[in-house]
């Protein structure tokens, strides 16, 4: 279904057609020129909407990709923190084990 042409577009097209009207040109010819201009404006608007939709799709895809990278980075950071938690307990665990070993050795 074709999109209806707005009244503002029709007025603009008629104004342009009258502005380029030649002497001796009849009213029907001016009306045909005006209709051609209306179609041109409508086609231009349709192309601009299409370009805007494509740009929005590209922007949304880039945003999704950025969010995915951020999520992966967050997951990696959490894994790094889990590993560092183990590394924080390791020296204390070794110290405790060495003391237990020392005490058992002295008691024998």
C-alpha positions as a printed Julia matrix, in Angstrom:
108×3 Matrix{Float64}:
  0.0     0.0     0.0
  1.36    3.37   -1.0
  1.88    5.92    1.74
 -0.46    8.92    1.38
  1.31   12.15    0.58
  0.93   14.77    3.3
 -0.81   18.07    2.69
  2.39   19.95    3.51
  4.25   18.02    0.81
  1.46   18.79   -1.69
  1.61   22.49   -0.84
  5.4    22.54   -1.17
  5.24   20.72   -4.51
  2.6    23.11   -5.86
  4.65   26.1    -4.71
  7.74   24.73   -6.49
  5.73   23.94   -9.64
  4.29   27.46   -9.74
  7.76   28.87   -9.17
  9.11   27.14  -12.29
  5.97   27.67  -14.36
  6.63   28.9   -17.92
  4.55   31.59  -19.6
  1.65   30.05  -21.5
  1.71   26.87  -19.45
 -1.79   25.65  -18.68
 -3.1    24.77  -15.23
 -3.21   21.02  -15.99
  0.46   21.0   -16.96
  1.39   22.78  -13.74
 -0.7    20.24  -11.8
  1.13   17.35  -13.51
  4.47   18.92  -12.69
  3.31   19.37   -9.09
  2.33   15.68   -8.9
  5.74   14.68  -10.24
  7.42   16.79   -7.6
  5.18   15.22   -4.92
  6.25   11.76   -6.03
  9.89   12.83   -5.99
  9.58   14.2    -2.47
  7.77   11.06   -1.3
 10.47    8.86   -2.85
 13.21   10.93   -1.22
 11.52   10.61    2.18
 11.16    6.86    1.68
 14.87    6.55    0.86
 15.81    8.6     3.92
 13.65    6.39    6.15
 15.3     3.32    4.68
 18.76    4.76    5.3
 17.81    5.67    8.86
 16.52    2.12    9.49
 19.74    0.62    8.15
 21.86    2.97   10.25
 19.78    2.06   13.31
 20.26   -1.66   12.6
 24.02   -1.19   12.33
 24.04    0.86   15.55
 22.03   -1.8    17.39
 24.32   -4.58   16.12
 27.37   -2.64   17.28
 25.72   -2.06   20.66
 24.94   -5.79   21.02
 28.51   -6.69   20.08
 29.84   -4.19   22.64
 27.56   -5.62   25.34
 28.72   -9.13   24.48
 32.37   -8.08   24.73
 31.65   -6.37   28.05
 29.92   -9.5    29.39
 32.86  -11.68   28.31
 35.3    -9.26   29.91
 33.27   -9.3    33.13
 33.26  -13.11   33.14
 37.04  -13.16   32.65
 37.48  -10.66   35.46
 35.38  -12.83   37.78
 37.48  -15.88   36.9
 40.64  -13.9    37.62
 39.27  -12.83   41.0
 38.4   -16.43   41.9
 41.95  -17.49   41.13
 43.38  -14.63   43.14
 41.2   -15.62   46.12
 42.86  -19.04   46.12
 46.26  -17.4    45.87
 45.49  -15.27   48.94
 44.81  -18.37   51.09
 47.75  -20.43   49.81
 50.55  -18.81   51.9
 48.48  -18.95   55.09
 47.58  -22.58   54.41
 51.24  -23.49   53.9
 52.23  -21.67   57.06
 49.56  -23.5    59.06
 50.63  -26.87   57.62
 54.29  -26.19   58.41
 53.42  -25.31   62.03
 51.3   -28.45   62.36
 54.16  -30.48   60.95
 56.66  -28.8    63.28
 54.48  -29.43   66.35
 53.92  -33.1    65.47
 57.66  -33.55   64.83
 58.53  -32.0    68.24
 55.99  -34.08   70.1
 57.55  -37.36   68.85
